[in-house]
Amino acid sequence: MEQKYQQFLALALTCVVMLAYHSLTVEKYSTSNRDVMTPSKTRTYPQPVLQRKCVPVNSVVFIKTHKTGGTTISSILNKYGERHNMSFIANKRDPTRGHFRFVLVENKTILPPLGVSEKDYKNYKNYNLMTFHIIFLKNEAKLKQLMSPEPRFITILRDPIKQWESAFFFFKGYATMKVPGKTPIQKVDNFMKRPLKYWSKKGKGLFTWQFRNGQWVDILGSSSSVNDNMTHVKELIEELDKKVHFVLLTDYIDESLVLLKRLLCWEFEDLLYVKMNQRPSDLSAVMSEDQREKIRKWNKADMLLYDHYNRTLWRKIADIGPSFYKDVDAFQKMLDNYGRWCNITMVTNKIRKVPVARNSSDLCQRLVADRTKYLRKMMERQTNQTKLSQNATQTA
């Protein structure tokens, strides 16, 4: 009897130890960013750290900038909006892209939100997303009027050396300004030796402002030649700081998206991405330091803008502490995991690299889909519902 009692005690003790070990393992797994599940249709990723009690933001204005990776961010937002049946502010006079650029946002230039008839302007409100090129300061008041309450304003910047070089060649600034040179690096060198000479030849083409302080113009609408008044530049940066909730940096895109997740109270799955519209090469990597310094001076306003928000980004990260890097690590593992599972490869066409998913699942195809696909779906949805509403009125 005593022997059986001792066996029972031993068994009970073993169960207690195993239960305690299991509890510790589960706790460690639930808070660790090292363990990422294989994607499947029936399983989802655990969040790497405990989530704050918050409500997902459904009102976001993304001020898209040129040659900064803005297409990647707008793709993320467009897919989220389409999936959650959101209403977009888009320029209906640019049906293939939706951009405003220097055009002011007016009721007559945009589609009505879902559930509202065209020209029922008093109900043009409670839009959820705006993800296009637009001059922010000139349209801020109108956007606040149109968007759902408490909109978050965000934008994206890139190292001005890389952004300028990308714009200079993508928009063929060397051809517009008749810059000589047999190779790309020679064209950069020749332009930077006498930039004002070539700048005077830029004319009034659609993207000529991109050849000097392009990011500054994209966001603020101010002159490209603002370098002569740095006091004004600093004042506008201070003003922008009070109006924009967050500025992502292309050069630290994963860190930026983790911060964006916290700002919007979205899930990591909402922010999965593959880079869009990549060029096959990056000339800035082989420039001399002298060339790089000349580009900095030529784009001085862009440099001040970028440096300010670079410091801001790292201050935000420091304020969060070590848990931030756990989130970044988990997010990057999630991206890698999906990339392998979807079998995503980059295919180079004539001017850029585009992602292709060998896995035909809806999730994978949605991940690599071009932003224009979702833009078209959104435009068609908000256009068709207007036509249906008009037909119903006519037959009533």
N, C-alpha and C positions, 0 to 999 in steps of 0.2 A: 504493500500500500504506500509506504513511504517512498519507495523507488518510483512508483507511478506519479506521486505528487511532485517529486523532484523533476521528472521528465516534463510534467505539465508546466512547472515554473520556467524551465529552460525554453520550452516552446513559446510561452507567453513573452518572455524577455526577447527572444529572437524576433517575434512579430513587432514588438514595440520599436526595436532598433531599425527594422526594415521600414516601418512606417515613418519614423523620424528622418531616415535617409531619403525616402521618397519625397517627403515634404520639402526638404532642403533642395533637392534636385529640381523639383517643380518651380520653387521660388527662384532659384538661380536661372533656370531656363526662361522664366517669364520676364526677368529683368535684364537678361544678357542680350547684347546685340550680336553675339557671335553665331547664334543658331537661327538659320533661315530655312523655312520649309520649302520643299520643291513645289513650284506652282502647279496647280491643277484646278479643274472646274469645281471641285467639291471642297477645296481647302483654301484658306486665306492665311496671309502672313500674320503672326502675332506682332503687336506693336512692341518695339524694343524697350521702351520705358513707359511707366505709368502715365496715362494721358490726363491732362488737366480737364476739369469739368468746364466745358465751353460749348458754344453753339457754332456750327460751321457758318462761315461768312458767305452770304449769297449776293453780295454787291461789290464787284471788283472792277476797277478801271486800270487797264494796263496800257501805259504810254509806250508804244513800240518804237524802238530806235533802229536805225539802219546798220547792218553789218556788225551786230553785237550778239547774235544768238537769239534775237527777239522772236524769230519764227519758232524756235523750240519752245519758248515760254508761251506764246500765243497758241501753239498746238495743244499744250497741256490744258490751258484754260478753255479752249474751244471744245475739246473732248469732254471736259468736265461739264460744261454748260449744255452740250447736246445730250449727255447722259442724264442730266437732272432737269431736262425740259425748261431751260432758262431762256429769257429774252435778251437779245443782243442789240446794242446800239451799233449800227453799221451804216455806211454811206451807200444808199441805194443807187446812187449815180455811178458807183464803181462796183457793179454787181459781181465781178470776178475776184475782187480783193477786199472791198469794204472800207478802204482807207479814206481818211479825210485830208491828211497832210496839212496844207495851208487853208483848207476850206473850213469855214466856221460851221459848227454843229447847229442845225436848225431843224424844227419839226418837219419842214417840207423836204429835207434831204435824207430823212431816216425812215425806216420801216416802223410801223406801229408794233408795240409789244404784243405778245400772244394774248388772244382774247379781246383785242381792241381793233375796231374798224379803221381803215385808212382815212386820214383827215379828221378823225375824232381827237383833235389835238389836246383837248382838256384832259384826256385820259392817257396821253403819252407820258407815262411815268412808271416807276417801279421796274425799270430795266435791271438786269442782273449783271451783265458783262459788257465791257467795251475793250477790245483787244487789238486795236488797229493804230496805224500811224496817225498822230494828231498833235497839234500844238497845244500843250497843256494849259499854260497860263491864260491864253485867250479864250479857252473853252471851259475853264474850271467851274464857273458859276452855272452855266447851262448843264454841264454834266451832273452837278449836284442836284439840279432841279429834276433831271430825268431819271436818275438812278434810284434804286431802292434805298431806304434809309441807311445812314452811316456807311457810305461806300469807302472801301480801302483803295487808295491810289498808290500804284506801284509802277516802277520802270526798271530798265536795265542799262548798265554801262559796261564798256570794255576798255581795256588798256588802250589809250589813244594812239599809241604807235601801231598796234595791230589793227585797230579799227580804221585808221586813216589809210594804211597800206591796202587793206581789203577793199575799201571804198574807191580808192584811187584806180585800182585795176578792174574791179567789178563794173563800175560805172564809166570806165574808160576815160578817166581824167587826163591821162597822158595824150590821148587822141584829141579830146576837146580843146586842150590847151597847147597842142602841137609841141609836145616835149620830145626831143630827139633821144635816141638810144636803141641799140640792137637787143639788149636784154632788159628784163624788168628792173634789175638792180641798177643798170645804167640810167634808166628813165627816172628812177627815184633820185639818184645822185644828181642828175642834170637839173631836175626840178628844184631840189633843195639848195643848189648853188645860187639860183636866181628866182626864188619863188614869186616875188611880186611881179616880175616880168611876165611869167606864164599865167599868173592869177589874173592879170589884166585881160587875158585872152579867153577867159572862161565863158563869156557870153551869158545868156539867160536860159540855159538848158534846165531840164526838170530836176536834175540831181547835182548841179554844180556847187550847191552849198555844202555838199559832202566832202569837198576837197579842202575844207578848212573849218575846224571846230564843228564838225557835222553833228555830234551828239548834243552839243549846246543848242544848235538850231532846232534839232528834232524835238527837244523838250520845251525849250523856252521861246522859240520863234524869234530870237534876237539875231542881230547881224553876225555873219561869219567873221567879220573884221572887228570883233569886239576886243581884241588883244590890247588895243591902245588905252583901254579904260578898265584896269584891274579892280579899281574901287567899285565900279558898277557890277563887275562880275561877282565879286564877293557879296555884294548886297543882294543880288538875285539868288545866289546860292543860299543865303540865309532865309530869303523868302520861300524858296523851294522847300527848304528843310521843314518849314511850318505846315506845308500843304501835302507833301508826299509821305506816306506812311512807311514805305520801304523801297530801297534801291538794290536790286540784285546786281551782282558782278559776274560777268561771263567767265572771268579768269578763276573764279571760285564758285562755280555753278552749283555743285552739290551742297556746299555750305549755305549758299544763298537759298536753295530750295528747302533745306531743313528749317531755316529761319522763317521762310514763307509759310511752311506747314504750321508753325506755331502761331503766326499772325492770323492765318485764315481758319485755323482749327480744322484742317482737312486731314485726310489719312495719307500715309506714304503711297498707297496704291493710286491715289489721285494725282500724284506728282511724278509717276514713272515716265521716262522719256527716252528717246534716242535723238541724237543731234541731227538737226535738219539743215539743209542747204550748206553743207560744209564744202569749202574749196579743197581741191586735191593737195595744195601746198600752202605753206605759210612763209612768205618772203621775209617777214620781220625777224625770223630766227637767224638769218644769215647777214643781216645788216651790220655795218660797222657802228661802233659807239658814237662816232661823229655824226653819222646819218641819223641815228636814233635821237640824238640830242637836238638836231635841227628840226626834226619832226615834232619834238616836244615844244620847242619854242614857237613853231608855226601854229600849233594847236594849243596855245597856252590856256585858253578858257576851258577847253576840254580837260586839260591836265589838272587844273584847279578843281573842276567838278569831280573828276575821277578820284583824285587824292582825298578829297573831303569824304566821299562816300566809301572809299577804301578804309579810312580810319573808323568811320561809323560802323561798318560791318564788323570789324574786329573788336570794337568796344561792345557791341551787342553780344558777340560770342563770349567774350571774357565775363560779361555779367551773368551769363547762364551757367558757366562752369563746366566741369568734366562731363556731365550728362550730355552736353551738346555733341561731343566727339563720339560718344556711344551711338547717338542717333545717326551721325554722318556715316559711321562705319556700317551700321545696319542698313542704311539706305543704299550705300554703294554695293553691299553684298546682295541686296534685293535686285538692284539693277543688273548685276552680273548674272544672277540666277535666272532672271527673266530673259536676258540676252542669250544665255545658253539654251534655255528651254524653248524659246521661240526660234532659235538658230538664226539670229540676226547677223547679217553681213552688210558691209558697206560696198556699194557698187558705184564706180565712177562713170558719170556720163561726160558730156563735153565740157561743162563748166563747174560741176559740183559732185560731191559724194551724196548718194541717197541710200537710205536703209531699206533692206529687203528681208522679210521674215520667211524662212522656209517652212515654218510651222503654219498651217492654214487655219488655226483656231481663230475665232472672232477676237479673242483677247490680243493675240499676237498681231493680227492684221490691223486692229485698232491702234496698237502701239506704234506701228510704222507708217500709218496713214498720213498723207500730206495734209497740212492744215486747211488747204483749199477744199478738200473733200467735206470737212465739217463746216466750213464757211458756206459752201453751196447748200448743204442740207439745212443749215440755219436760215439762210436767205430764202430758200424755197418754202420752208415751213412758215415763216412769218409773212411771206408773200401769198402763199396759197390760202392761209387762214383768212387773209383779208379778202381774197376773191370769193371764198366760200361765204363769208359774212355778207358781202355785197349781193351775191346771187340769192341768198336767203331773204334779204330785204326786198329785192325786186319781185320775188315770187310770193311774198307774204300778202 
